[in-house]
Amino acid sequence: MDDTRDLKKYVLLAATLASFLTPFMGSAVNLAIPAIGREFHLDALMLNWIVTSYLLASSVFLLPFGRAADLYGRKKVFLAGIITYTLLSLLSGLATSGEMLILFRILHGIGGAMIFGTGVAILTGVFPPRERGKVLGINVAAVYTGLSLGPVVGGFLTHQFGWRYIFYLNFLLGLIVVLVTVFKLKGEWRDVRGEKYDPAGAFLYTLGMAAFMYGIASANASTYARWVLALGLVLLALFIRQELRYPYPLINLNLFRNLVFAFSNLAALIHYSATFAVGFLLSLYLQVVRGLDAQTAGFILLAQPVLMALLSPLAGRLSDRVEPRLLASLGMALSFAGLFLFSLINKTTPLWVIMGNLVLLGIGFALFSSPNTNAVMSAVEKRYYGVASATLGTMRLVGQALSMALVTLFFGFYLKGRAIIPAASPLLLKSMHISFLLFAVLCAGGVYFSLARGEVREKEGRP
């Protein structure tokens, strides 16, 4: 009994810290981009790829590694991922050129994909259904805390010590996860026996997703990128054809016949597409339009993650007792309200209004994410936990990339290559208004899919 309790404790520690690290790195690096550009003399396109390359690599490799974890062992893939992630954190901090840093960020993203595809699957495999909502709530709190604390800590480290210390801090934290995994996580988790890996499917998916994501990120820049986007769609169509024919597919597409699973993943994609760029846009608004320094802006943005961190565990526990779709739909509706209100802000909007709306968004985030994750994992059999976790993680990363792609599209339309300086504030505000309005519309549609997913508790036979 004590061994089981200790195992649960260390699994929760390792998975939660790993879930904190990956979004923390991504959001912290955003604050360091100007300093990196100055040191390596990089143009805007190269700076963009420092951020985008990580997201692209993570989304491309997430599903293949999720399936590998189901077949060969989730602990093996998780450990390989955290070792890769930790090593590349150190190497990124030691990079001597922009090109080297982008290469390390791609490899960093591959390590992140191994973590994304296994952390939640290990949690759901170790904890029984009655405790699942609670631990998923803690895990989601770690994700959003990392995502939102990144700019605060990243701004502080960049200002006080230099951008490289963001990577050094991640190296030290990653080392803790490596040690816990090696010495405290005994055993292995694997629920699929006698099946084979689908290399053709993995190839089509990886190449197709890479082309698709590159095309989305660069479609506004050139005709070539739009052709790459089209190629990606063709390859993904061939991937679906391959999966329907192969006896042991990379992902069982029949899972999507389950409306709970399909609509929960679609709701996650919509929510991340609508909300990921909020911190990026408000950081620019507070620093460029309102003239605040990076550290002050970061502390204002803390209003959101504090609520998410406090309420995500509560929302997770509630989803064990209350139908998850109701909680998640309420969270999506609150996100819609917050995004719509942000579409109305101007240069003189009181800062307390900004912080109050961030509180509203924080409540919406918490109420949506933990119950939605619980719904996804509860909709599949235990042997599909790895693929389900990887699919949900893919929705998150693709949604994040789409969110930034939409912002880039509107920035290109309104700012037309201008530098983002105080003189460009009116154009920046216009692009922000249309971005927030579109994000609000996405969330309004997301409420429908969240409600339409069906009942989870009835399917599990819970009282």
C-alpha positions as a Markdown table, in Angstrom:
| # | Residue | x | y | z |
|---|---|---|---|---|
| 1 | Met | 0.0 | 0.0 | 0.0 |
| 2 | Asp | 2.8 | 2.4 | 0.9 |
| 3 | Asp | 4.6 | 1.5 | -2.3 |
| 4 | Thr | 1.5 | 2.3 | -4.3 |
| 5 | Arg | 1.1 | 5.6 | -2.5 |
| 6 | Asp | 4.7 | 6.6 | -3.1 |
| 7 | Leu | 4.5 | 5.6 | -6.7 |
| 8 | Lys | 1.4 | 7.8 | -7.2 |
| 9 | Lys | 3.2 | 10.7 | -5.4 |
| 10 | Tyr | 6.3 | 10.5 | -7.6 |
| 11 | Val | 4.4 | 10.0 | -10.8 |
| 12 | Leu | 2.3 | 13.1 | -10.0 |
| 13 | Leu | 5.5 | 15.0 | -9.2 |
| 14 | Ala | 7.3 | 14.0 | -12.4 |
| 15 | Ala | 4.4 | 14.4 | -14.7 |
| 16 | Thr | 3.3 | 17.7 | -13.2 |
| 17 | Leu | 6.8 | 19.3 | -13.3 |
| 18 | Ala | 7.3 | 18.1 | -16.9 |
| 19 | Ser | 3.9 | 19.6 | -17.8 |
| 20 | Phe | 5.1 | 22.9 | -16.2 |
| 21 | Leu | 8.4 | 22.9 | -18.0 |
| 22 | Thr | 7.3 | 22.7 | -21.6 |
| 23 | Pro | 4.8 | 25.6 | -21.7 |
| 24 | Phe | 7.0 | 27.6 | -19.3 |
| 25 | Met | 9.9 | 27.5 | -21.8 |
| 26 | Gly | 7.7 | 28.5 | -24.7 |
| 27 | Ser | 6.2 | 31.5 | -23.1 |
| 28 | Ala | 9.4 | 32.6 | -21.4 |
| 29 | Val | 11.3 | 32.6 | -24.7 |
| 30 | Asn | 8.8 | 35.0 | -26.2 |
| 31 | Leu | 10.0 | 37.7 | -23.7 |
| 32 | Ala | 13.6 | 37.0 | -24.7 |
| 33 | Ile | 13.1 | 37.3 | -28.5 |
| 34 | Pro | 14.2 | 41.0 | -28.7 |
| 35 | Ala | 17.4 | 40.2 | -26.8 |
| 36 | Ile | 18.2 | 37.2 | -28.9 |
| 37 | Gly | 17.7 | 39.2 | -32.1 |
| 38 | Arg | 20.0 | 41.9 | -30.9 |
| 39 | Glu | 22.8 | 39.4 | -29.9 |
| 40 | Phe | 22.6 | 37.4 | -33.1 |
| 41 | His | 21.5 | 40.2 | -35.5 |
| 42 | Leu | 18.5 | 38.3 | -36.7 |
| 43 | Asp | 15.6 | 39.6 | -38.9 |
| 44 | Ala | 12.0 | 39.2 | -38.0 |
| 45 | Leu | 11.6 | 35.9 | -40.0 |
| 46 | Met | 14.5 | 34.2 | -38.2 |
| 47 | Leu | 13.2 | 35.4 | -34.8 |
| 48 | Asn | 9.8 | 34.0 | -35.6 |
| 49 | Trp | 11.3 | 30.6 | -36.4 |
| 50 | Ile | 13.0 | 30.5 | -32.9 |
| 51 | Val | 9.4 | 30.3 | -31.5 |
| 52 | Thr | 7.7 | 28.4 | -34.3 |
| 53 | Ser | 10.3 | 25.7 | -34.8 |
| 54 | Tyr | 9.7 | 24.3 | -31.4 |
| 55 | Leu | 5.9 | 24.3 | -31.8 |
| 56 | Leu | 6.2 | 22.7 | -35.3 |
| 57 | Ala | 8.5 | 19.9 | -34.2 |
| 58 | Ser | 6.4 | 19.1 | -31.1 |
| 59 | Ser | 3.1 | 18.9 | -33.1 |
| 60 | Val | 4.7 | 16.8 | -35.9 |
| 61 | Phe | 6.2 | 14.1 | -33.6 |
| 62 | Leu | 3.6 | 14.0 | -30.8 |
| 63 | Leu | 1.2 | 11.4 | -32.3 |
| 64 | Pro | 4.0 | 9.0 | -33.5 |
| 65 | Phe | 5.6 | 9.0 | -30.1 |
| 66 | Gly | 2.3 | 8.6 | -28.4 |
| 67 | Arg | 1.7 | 5.4 | -30.3 |
| 68 | Ala | 5.3 | 4.2 | -29.6 |
| 69 | Ala | 4.7 | 4.7 | -25.9 |
| 70 | Asp | 1.6 | 2.5 | -26.0 |
| 71 | Leu | 3.5 | -0.2 | -27.8 |
| 72 | Tyr | 7.0 | -0.1 | -26.2 |
| 73 | Gly | 6.4 | 1.5 | -22.8 |
| 74 | Arg | 5.3 | 5.0 | -21.6 |
| 75 | Lys | 8.1 | 5.3 | -19.1 |
| 76 | Lys | 10.8 | 4.6 | -21.7 |
| 77 | Val | 9.4 | 7.3 | -24.1 |
| 78 | Phe | 8.8 | 9.8 | -21.2 |
| 79 | Leu | 12.4 | 9.3 | -19.9 |
| 80 | Ala | 13.9 | 9.7 | -23.4 |
| 81 | Gly | 11.8 | 12.8 | -23.8 |
| 82 | Ile | 12.8 | 14.5 | -20.6 |
| 83 | Ile | 16.5 | 13.6 | -21.1 |
| 84 | Thr | 16.4 | 15.1 | -24.6 |
| 85 | Tyr | 14.5 | 18.2 | -23.4 |
| 86 | Thr | 16.9 | 18.7 | -20.5 |
| 87 | Leu | 20.0 | 18.3 | -22.6 |
| 88 | Leu | 18.7 | 20.6 | -25.4 |
| 89 | Ser | 17.9 | 23.2 | -22.7 |
| 90 | Leu | 21.5 | 23.4 | -21.9 |
| 91 | Leu | 22.7 | 23.4 | -25.5 |
| 92 | Ser | 20.2 | 26.1 | -26.4 |
| 93 | Gly | 21.7 | 28.3 | -23.7 |
| 94 | Leu | 25.1 | 27.7 | -25.1 |
| 95 | Ala | 24.1 | 28.4 | -28.8 |
| 96 | Thr | 26.5 | 30.7 | -30.6 |
| 97 | Ser | 24.3 | 31.7 | -33.6 |
| 98 | Gly | 20.7 | 32.1 | -34.6 |
| 99 | Glu | 20.9 | 29.1 | -36.9 |
| 100 | Met | 22.3 | 26.9 | -34.2 |
| 101 | Leu | 19.6 | 28.0 | -31.8 |
| 102 | Ile | 16.8 | 27.1 | -34.3 |
| 103 | Leu | 18.3 | 23.7 | -34.8 |
| 104 | Phe | 18.4 | 23.1 | -31.1 |
| 105 | Arg | 14.8 | 24.4 | -30.8 |
| 106 | Ile | 13.7 | 21.8 | -33.3 |
| 107 | Leu | 15.4 | 19.0 | -31.3 |
| 108 | His | 14.0 | 20.6 | -28.2 |
| 109 | Gly | 10.5 | 20.2 | -29.7 |
| 110 | Ile | 11.0 | 16.5 | -30.4 |
| 111 | Gly | 11.9 | 16.0 | -26.8 |
| 112 | Gly | 8.8 | 18.0 | -25.8 |
| 113 | Ala | 6.7 | 15.7 | -28.1 |
| 114 | Met | 7.8 | 12.6 | -26.1 |
| 115 | Ile | 6.8 | 14.3 | -22.9 |
| 116 | Phe | 3.4 | 15.6 | -24.2 |
| 117 | Gly | 2.5 | 12.1 | -25.5 |
| 118 | Thr | 3.2 | 10.2 | -22.3 |
| 119 | Gly | 2.8 | 12.4 | -19.1 |
| 120 | Val | -1.0 | 12.5 | -19.0 |
| 121 | Ala | -1.2 | 8.8 | -20.1 |
| 122 | Ile | 1.0 | 7.7 | -17.2 |
| 123 | Leu | -1.1 | 9.7 | -14.8 |
| 124 | Thr | -4.4 | 8.2 | -16.0 |
| 125 | Gly | -2.8 | 4.7 | -15.9 |
| 126 | Val | -1.6 | 5.0 | -12.3 |
| 127 | Phe | -4.5 | 6.8 | -10.7 |
| 128 | Pro | -8.0 | 5.1 | -10.6 |
| 129 | Pro | -11.0 | 6.8 | -12.3 |
| 130 | Arg | -12.3 | 8.2 | -9.0 |
| 131 | Glu | -9.1 | 10.2 | -8.6 |
| 132 | Arg | -8.5 | 11.0 | -12.2 |
| 133 | Gly | -10.2 | 14.4 | -12.3 |
| 134 | Lys | -8.2 | 15.6 | -9.3 |
| 135 | Val | -4.8 | 14.7 | -10.6 |
| 136 | Leu | -5.7 | 16.0 | -14.1 |
| 137 | Gly | -6.7 | 19.3 | -12.5 |
| 138 | Ile | -3.4 | 19.5 | -10.8 |
| 139 | Asn | -1.7 | 18.7 | -14.1 |
| 140 | Val | -3.6 | 21.3 | -16.0 |
| 141 | Ala | -2.9 | 23.9 | -13.3 |
| 142 | Ala | 0.8 | 23.2 | -13.9 |
| 143 | Val | 0.5 | 23.6 | -17.7 |
| 144 | Tyr | -1.3 | 27.0 | -17.4 |
| 145 | Thr | 0.9 | 28.2 | -14.6 |
| 146 | Gly | 4.0 | 27.4 | -16.7 |
| 147 | Leu | 2.4 | 29.0 | -19.8 |
| 148 | Ser | 1.6 | 32.2 | -18.0 |
| 149 | Leu | 4.5 | 32.5 | -15.5 |
| 150 | Gly | 6.9 | 32.2 | -18.4 |
| 151 | Pro | 6.7 | 35.9 | -19.4 |
| 152 | Val | 7.2 | 37.0 | -15.8 |
| 153 | Val | 10.2 | 34.8 | -15.0 |
| 154 | Gly | 11.5 | 35.1 | -18.5 |
| 155 | Gly | 11.3 | 38.9 | -18.4 |
| 156 | Phe | 13.1 | 39.0 | -15.0 |
| 157 | Leu | 15.9 | 36.6 | -16.1 |
| 158 | Thr | 16.4 | 38.3 | -19.4 |
| 159 | His | 16.5 | 41.7 | -17.7 |
| 160 | Gln | 18.7 | 40.7 | -14.8 |
| 161 | Phe | 21.0 | 38.0 | -16.2 |
| 162 | Gly | 20.5 | 37.5 | -19.9 |
| 163 | Trp | 18.2 | 35.3 | -22.1 |
| 164 | Arg | 20.5 | 32.3 | -21.8 |
| 165 | Tyr | 19.5 | 31.8 | -18.1 |
| 166 | Ile | 15.9 | 30.9 | -19.2 |
| 167 | Phe | 17.4 | 27.8 | -20.8 |
| 168 | Tyr | 19.7 | 27.1 | -17.9 |
| 169 | Leu | 16.8 | 27.3 | -15.4 |
| 170 | Asn | 14.9 | 24.7 | -17.5 |
| 171 | Phe | 18.0 | 22.5 | -17.6 |
| 172 | Leu | 18.1 | 22.4 | -13.8 |
| 173 | Leu | 14.4 | 21.7 | -13.4 |
| 174 | Gly | 14.5 | 19.1 | -16.1 |
| 175 | Leu | 17.4 | 17.4 | -14.3 |
| 176 | Ile | 15.1 | 17.0 | -11.2 |
| 177 | Val | 12.5 | 15.2 | -13.4 |
| 178 | Val | 15.2 | 12.9 | -14.9 |
| 179 | Leu | 16.4 | 11.9 | -11.4 |
| 180 | Val | 12.8 | 11.3 | -10.1 |
| 181 | Thr | 12.0 | 9.2 | -13.2 |
| 182 | Val | 15.1 | 7.1 | -13.0 |
| 183 | Phe | 15.2 | 6.4 | -9.3 |
| 184 | Lys | 11.5 | 6.6 | -8.1 |
| 185 | Leu | 9.3 | 5.5 | -11.0 |
| 186 | Lys | 9.6 | 1.7 | -10.8 |
| 187 | Gly | 8.0 | -0.5 | -13.4 |
| 188 | Glu | 6.6 | 0.2 | -16.8 |
| 189 | Trp | 3.2 | 1.2 | -18.3 |
| 190 | Arg | 2.2 | -0.5 | -21.5 |
| 191 | Asp | -1.4 | -1.7 | -22.3 |
| 192 | Val | -1.0 | -2.8 | -26.0 |
| 193 | Arg | 0.3 | -6.4 | -26.7 |
| 194 | Gly | 1.0 | -8.2 | -30.0 |
| 195 | Glu | 0.5 | -5.2 | -32.2 |
| 196 | Lys | 3.0 | -3.6 | -34.7 |
| 197 | Tyr | 4.1 | -0.1 | -35.3 |
| 198 | Asp | 2.9 | 1.6 | -38.5 |
| 199 | Pro | 6.1 | 3.1 | -40.1 |
| 200 | Ala | 4.3 | 4.2 | -43.3 |
| 201 | Gly | 1.6 | 6.0 | -41.3 |
| 202 | Ala | 4.2 | 7.7 | -39.1 |
| 203 | Phe | 6.1 | 8.9 | -42.2 |
| 204 | Leu | 3.0 | 10.3 | -44.0 |
| 205 | Tyr | 1.8 | 11.9 | -40.8 |
| 206 | Thr | 5.1 | 13.5 | -39.9 |
| 207 | Leu | 5.8 | 14.8 | -43.3 |
| 208 | Gly | 2.2 | 15.9 | -43.9 |
| 209 | Met | 1.9 | 17.6 | -40.5 |
| 210 | Ala | 5.2 | 19.4 | -41.0 |
| 211 | Ala | 4.1 | 20.7 | -44.4 |
| 212 | Phe | 0.7 | 21.7 | -43.1 |
| 213 | Met | 2.0 | 23.5 | -40.1 |
| 214 | Tyr | 4.8 | 25.3 | -42.1 |
| 215 | Gly | 2.2 | 26.3 | -44.7 |
| 216 | Ile | -0.1 | 27.7 | -42.1 |
| 217 | Ala | 2.7 | 29.6 | -40.4 |
| 218 | Ser | 4.0 | 31.1 | -43.7 |
| 219 | Ala | 0.9 | 31.3 | -45.9 |
| 220 | Asn | 0.8 | 35.0 | -45.7 |
| 221 | Ala | 4.4 | 35.3 | -46.9 |
| 222 | Ser | 4.7 | 33.5 | -50.2 |
| 223 | Thr | 2.9 | 31.4 | -52.9 |
| 224 | Tyr | 5.5 | 28.7 | -52.2 |
| 225 | Ala | 4.2 | 28.3 | -48.7 |
| 226 | Arg | 0.6 | 27.9 | -49.9 |
| 227 | Trp | 1.8 | 25.1 | -52.2 |
| 228 | Val | 3.5 | 23.4 | -49.2 |
| 229 | Leu | 0.2 | 23.8 | -47.3 |
| 230 | Ala | -1.6 | 22.0 | -50.2 |
| 231 | Leu | 1.0 | 19.2 | -50.2 |
| 232 | Gly | 0.5 | 18.8 | -46.5 |
| 233 | Leu | -3.2 | 18.4 | -46.9 |
| 234 | Val | -2.7 | 15.7 | -49.6 |
| 235 | Leu | -0.2 | 13.8 | -47.4 |
| 236 | Leu | -2.6 | 13.9 | -44.4 |
| 237 | Ala | -5.3 | 12.6 | -46.7 |
| 238 | Leu | -3.0 | 9.7 | -47.7 |
| 239 | Phe | -2.3 | 9.2 | -44.0 |
| 240 | Ile | -6.0 | 8.8 | -43.2 |
| 241 | Arg | -6.3 | 6.3 | -46.1 |
| 242 | Gln | -3.3 | 4.3 | -44.8 |
| 243 | Glu | -4.7 | 4.3 | -41.2 |
| 244 | Leu | -8.0 | 2.9 | -42.5 |
| 245 | Arg | -6.3 | 0.0 | -44.2 |
| 246 | Tyr | -3.5 | -0.9 | -41.8 |
| 247 | Pro | -4.5 | -3.5 | -39.2 |
| 248 | Tyr | -2.5 | -1.7 | -36.4 |
| 249 | Pro | -2.8 | 2.0 | -37.2 |
| 250 | Leu | -0.9 | 4.8 | -35.7 |
| 251 | Ile | -4.2 | 6.1 | -34.4 |
| 252 | Asn | -7.4 | 4.2 | -34.3 |
| 253 | Leu | -9.7 | 6.5 | -36.3 |
| 254 | Asn | -12.7 | 4.6 | -35.0 |
| 255 | Leu | -12.0 | 6.5 | -31.8 |
| 256 | Phe | -13.4 | 9.6 | -33.5 |
| 257 | Arg | -16.7 | 7.8 | -34.0 |
| 258 | Asn | -17.2 | 8.3 | -30.3 |
| 259 | Leu | -18.7 | 11.8 | -30.1 |
| 260 | Val | -17.3 | 12.4 | -26.6 |
| 261 | Phe | -13.8 | 11.8 | -27.9 |
| 262 | Ala | -14.2 | 13.6 | -31.2 |
| 263 | Phe | -16.0 | 16.7 | -30.0 |
| 264 | Ser | -13.8 | 17.0 | -26.8 |
| 265 | Asn | -10.7 | 17.1 | -29.0 |
| 266 | Leu | -12.4 | 19.6 | -31.4 |
| 267 | Ala | -13.3 | 21.8 | -28.4 |
| 268 | Ala | -9.7 | 21.7 | -27.2 |
| 269 | Leu | -8.5 | 22.7 | -30.7 |
| 270 | Ile | -10.9 | 25.6 | -30.8 |
| 271 | His | -10.1 | 26.8 | -27.3 |
| 272 | Tyr | -6.3 | 26.8 | -27.8 |
| 273 | Ser | -6.7 | 28.5 | -31.2 |
| 274 | Ala | -8.8 | 31.2 | -29.5 |
| 275 | Thr | -6.8 | 31.7 | -26.4 |
| 276 | Phe | -3.1 | 31.0 | -26.9 |
| 277 | Ala | -2.2 | 34.4 | -28.4 |
| 278 | Val | -3.9 | 36.3 | -25.6 |
| 279 | Gly | -0.7 | 36.7 | -23.5 |
| 280 | Phe | 1.3 | 37.6 | -26.6 |
| 281 | Leu | -1.2 | 40.3 | -27.7 |
| 282 | Leu | -1.6 | 41.8 | -24.2 |
| 283 | Ser | 2.2 | 41.8 | -23.6 |
| 284 | Leu | 2.5 | 44.0 | -26.7 |
| 285 | Tyr | -0.5 | 46.1 | -25.7 |
| 286 | Leu | 0.9 | 46.8 | -22.2 |
| 287 | Gln | 4.5 | 47.5 | -23.4 |
| 288 | Val | 4.0 | 49.2 | -26.7 |
| 289 | Val | 0.6 | 50.9 | -26.4 |
| 290 | Arg | 0.7 | 51.6 | -22.6 |
| 291 | Gly | 4.4 | 52.1 | -22.3 |
| 292 | Leu | 5.0 | 49.7 | -19.3 |
| 293 | Asp | 8.2 | 47.8 | -18.8 |
| 294 | Ala | 8.4 | 44.0 | -19.3 |
| 295 | Gln | 8.4 | 43.1 | -15.6 |
| 296 | Thr | 5.4 | 45.3 | -14.8 |
| 297 | Ala | 3.5 | 43.9 | -17.8 |
| 298 | Gly | 4.3 | 40.4 | -16.6 |
| 299 | Phe | 2.9 | 41.1 | -13.1 |
| 300 | Ile | -0.3 | 42.4 | -14.6 |
| 301 | Leu | -0.6 | 39.2 | -16.7 |
| 302 | Leu | -0.3 | 37.2 | -13.5 |
| 303 | Ala | -4.0 | 37.8 | -12.7 |
| 304 | Gln | -4.9 | 35.0 | -15.2 |
| 305 | Pro | -2.5 | 32.2 | -14.1 |
| 306 | Val | -3.2 | 32.7 | -10.4 |
| 307 | Leu | -6.9 | 31.9 | -11.0 |
| 308 | Met | -6.1 | 29.0 | -13.4 |
| 309 | Ala | -3.7 | 27.5 | -10.9 |
| 310 | Leu | -6.2 | 27.9 | -8.0 |
| 311 | Leu | -9.3 | 26.7 | -9.8 |
| 312 | Ser | -8.0 | 23.9 | -12.1 |
| 313 | Pro | -7.7 | 21.3 | -9.4 |
| 314 | Leu | -11.2 | 22.2 | -8.1 |
| 315 | Ala | -12.6 | 22.0 | -11.6 |
| 316 | Gly | -11.0 | 18.6 | -12.0 |
| 317 | Arg | -12.5 | 17.3 | -8.8 |
| 318 | Leu | -15.9 | 18.7 | -9.8 |
| 319 | Ser | -15.7 | 16.9 | -13.1 |
| 320 | Asp | -15.6 | 13.6 | -11.2 |
| 321 | Arg | -19.0 | 14.4 | -9.8 |
| 322 | Val | -20.6 | 16.8 | -12.3 |
| 323 | Glu | -21.0 | 16.0 | -16.1 |
| 324 | Pro | -17.7 | 17.3 | -17.6 |
| 325 | Arg | -19.3 | 18.8 | -20.7 |
| 326 | Leu | -21.4 | 21.2 | -18.6 |
| 327 | Leu | -18.3 | 22.5 | -16.7 |
| 328 | Ala | -16.3 | 22.7 | -19.9 |
| 329 | Ser | -19.0 | 24.5 | -21.8 |
| 330 | Leu | -19.4 | 27.1 | -19.0 |
| 331 | Gly | -15.6 | 27.6 | -19.2 |
| 332 | Met | -15.7 | 28.1 | -23.0 |
| 333 | Ala | -18.6 | 30.6 | -22.6 |
| 334 | Leu | -16.6 | 32.6 | -20.0 |
| 335 | Ser | -13.6 | 32.6 | -22.4 |
| 336 | Phe | -15.9 | 33.9 | -25.2 |
| 337 | Ala | -17.0 | 36.8 | -22.9 |
| 338 | Gly | -13.5 | 37.7 | -21.9 |
| 339 | Leu | -12.2 | 37.6 | -25.5 |
| 340 | Phe | -15.1 | 39.8 | -26.7 |
| 341 | Leu | -14.4 | 42.3 | -24.0 |
| 342 | Phe | -10.7 | 42.4 | -25.0 |
| 343 | Ser | -11.8 | 43.3 | -28.5 |
| 344 | Leu | -13.1 | 46.6 | -27.1 |
| 345 | Ile | -10.0 | 47.8 | -25.3 |
| 346 | Asn | -8.3 | 51.0 | -26.2 |
| 347 | Lys | -5.3 | 53.2 | -25.2 |
| 348 | Thr | -7.1 | 54.5 | -22.1 |
| 349 | Thr | -8.8 | 51.4 | -20.8 |
| 350 | Pro | -8.1 | 51.3 | -17.0 |
| 351 | Leu | -5.6 | 48.7 | -16.0 |
| 352 | Trp | -8.0 | 47.3 | -13.4 |
| 353 | Val | -10.4 | 46.5 | -16.2 |
| 354 | Ile | -7.7 | 44.6 | -18.0 |
| 355 | Met | -6.8 | 42.6 | -14.8 |
| 356 | Gly | -10.5 | 42.0 | -14.1 |
| 357 | Asn | -11.0 | 40.5 | -17.6 |
| 358 | Leu | -7.9 | 38.4 | -17.1 |
| 359 | Val | -9.5 | 37.0 | -14.0 |
| 360 | Leu | -12.6 | 36.1 | -16.0 |
| 361 | Leu | -10.5 | 34.4 | -18.7 |
| 362 | Gly | -8.6 | 32.5 | -15.9 |
| 363 | Ile | -11.8 | 31.2 | -14.5 |
| 364 | Gly | -12.9 | 30.2 | -18.1 |
| 365 | Phe | -9.6 | 28.4 | -18.7 |
| 366 | Ala | -9.8 | 26.4 | -15.5 |
| 367 | Leu | -13.4 | 25.4 | -15.9 |
| 368 | Phe | -12.8 | 24.2 | -19.5 |
| 369 | Ser | -9.5 | 22.5 | -19.5 |
| 370 | Ser | -9.5 | 20.0 | -16.6 |
| 371 | Pro | -13.1 | 18.7 | -17.3 |
| 372 | Asn | -12.4 | 18.5 | -21.0 |
| 373 | Thr | -9.2 | 16.5 | -20.5 |
| 374 | Asn | -11.1 | 14.2 | -18.1 |
| 375 | Ala | -13.8 | 13.7 | -20.9 |
| 376 | Val | -11.2 | 12.8 | -23.5 |
| 377 | Met | -9.4 | 10.3 | -21.3 |
| 378 | Ser | -12.6 | 8.8 | -20.0 |
| 379 | Ala | -13.9 | 8.2 | -23.5 |
| 380 | Val | -11.3 | 5.6 | -24.5 |
| 381 | Glu | -10.2 | 2.2 | -23.2 |
| 382 | Lys | -7.1 | 2.0 | -21.1 |
| 383 | Arg | -4.9 | 0.6 | -23.9 |
| 384 | Tyr | -5.5 | 3.8 | -25.9 |
| 385 | Tyr | -4.5 | 6.3 | -23.1 |
| 386 | Gly | -1.2 | 7.1 | -24.9 |
| 387 | Val | -2.8 | 7.8 | -28.3 |
| 388 | Ala | -5.6 | 9.8 | -26.6 |
| 389 | Ser | -3.1 | 11.9 | -24.6 |
| 390 | Ala | -1.1 | 12.4 | -27.7 |
| 391 | Thr | -4.2 | 13.4 | -29.8 |
| 392 | Leu | -5.2 | 15.9 | -27.1 |
| 393 | Gly | -1.7 | 17.3 | -27.0 |
| 394 | Thr | -1.7 | 17.6 | -30.8 |
| 395 | Met | -4.9 | 19.6 | -30.6 |
| 396 | Arg | -3.2 | 21.9 | -28.1 |
| 397 | Leu | 0.0 | 22.4 | -30.2 |
| 398 | Val | -1.9 | 22.8 | -33.5 |
| 399 | Gly | -4.3 | 25.2 | -31.8 |
| 400 | Gln | -1.4 | 27.3 | -30.4 |
| 401 | Ala | 0.2 | 27.4 | -33.9 |
| 402 | Leu | -3.1 | 28.4 | -35.5 |
| 403 | Ser | -3.6 | 31.1 | -32.9 |
| 404 | Met | -0.2 | 32.7 | -33.7 |
| 405 | Ala | -0.7 | 32.2 | -37.4 |
| 406 | Leu | -4.0 | 34.2 | -37.3 |
| 407 | Val | -2.3 | 37.0 | -35.3 |
| 408 | Thr | 0.5 | 37.0 | -37.9 |
| 409 | Leu | -2.0 | 37.2 | -40.7 |
| 410 | Phe | -3.7 | 40.3 | -39.2 |
| 411 | Phe | -0.4 | 41.9 | -38.2 |
| 412 | Gly | 0.7 | 41.5 | -41.8 |
| 413 | Phe | -2.5 | 43.1 | -43.1 |
| 414 | Tyr | -2.6 | 46.1 | -40.8 |
| 415 | Leu | 1.1 | 46.7 | -39.9 |
| 416 | Lys | 2.4 | 45.7 | -43.3 |
| 417 | Gly | 6.0 | 44.9 | -42.1 |
| 418 | Arg | 6.3 | 48.0 | -39.8 |
| 419 | Ala | 8.2 | 47.7 | -36.6 |
| 420 | Ile | 6.1 | 47.3 | -33.5 |
| 421 | Ile | 6.9 | 50.6 | -31.8 |
| 422 | Pro | 4.7 | 53.2 | -30.0 |
| 423 | Ala | 4.1 | 55.2 | -33.2 |
| 424 | Ala | 2.4 | 52.1 | -34.7 |
| 425 | Ser | -0.1 | 51.8 | -31.7 |
| 426 | Pro | -3.2 | 52.7 | -33.7 |
| 427 | Leu | -2.5 | 49.9 | -36.3 |
| 428 | Leu | -1.5 | 47.5 | -33.5 |
| 429 | Leu | -4.8 | 48.1 | -31.7 |
| 430 | Lys | -6.8 | 47.5 | -34.9 |
| 431 | Ser | -5.0 | 44.2 | -35.5 |
| 432 | Met | -5.6 | 43.3 | -31.8 |
| 433 | His | -9.3 | 44.2 | -32.1 |
| 434 | Ile | -10.0 | 42.0 | -35.1 |
| 435 | Ser | -7.9 | 39.1 | -33.6 |
| 436 | Phe | -9.8 | 39.2 | -30.3 |
| 437 | Leu | -13.1 | 39.4 | -32.1 |
| 438 | Leu | -12.3 | 36.4 | -34.3 |
| 439 | Phe | -11.1 | 34.4 | -31.2 |
| 440 | Ala | -14.5 | 35.3 | -29.5 |
| 441 | Val | -16.4 | 33.9 | -32.5 |
| 442 | Leu | -14.3 | 30.7 | -32.4 |
| 443 | Cys | -15.2 | 30.3 | -28.7 |
| 444 | Ala | -18.9 | 30.8 | -29.5 |
| 445 | Gly | -18.7 | 27.9 | -31.9 |
| 446 | Gly | -16.7 | 25.9 | -29.4 |
| 447 | Val | -19.6 | 26.2 | -26.9 |
| 448 | Tyr | -21.8 | 24.3 | -29.3 |
| 449 | Phe | -19.3 | 21.4 | -29.9 |
| 450 | Ser | -18.6 | 21.2 | -26.1 |
| 451 | Leu | -22.3 | 20.8 | -25.3 |
| 452 | Ala | -22.9 | 18.5 | -28.3 |
| 453 | Arg | -20.3 | 15.9 | -27.2 |
| 454 | Gly | -22.8 | 13.8 | -25.1 |
| 455 | Glu | -22.7 | 12.4 | -21.6 |
| 456 | Val | -19.5 | 10.9 | -20.2 |
| 457 | Arg | -20.8 | 9.7 | -16.8 |
| 458 | Glu | -23.5 | 7.5 | -18.5 |
| 459 | Lys | -20.9 | 5.9 | -20.7 |
| 460 | Glu | -18.7 | 5.0 | -17.7 |
| 461 | Gly | -21.7 | 3.7 | -15.8 |
| 462 | Arg | -21.0 | 6.0 | -12.9 |
| 463 | Pro | -23.7 | 6.8 | -10.4 |
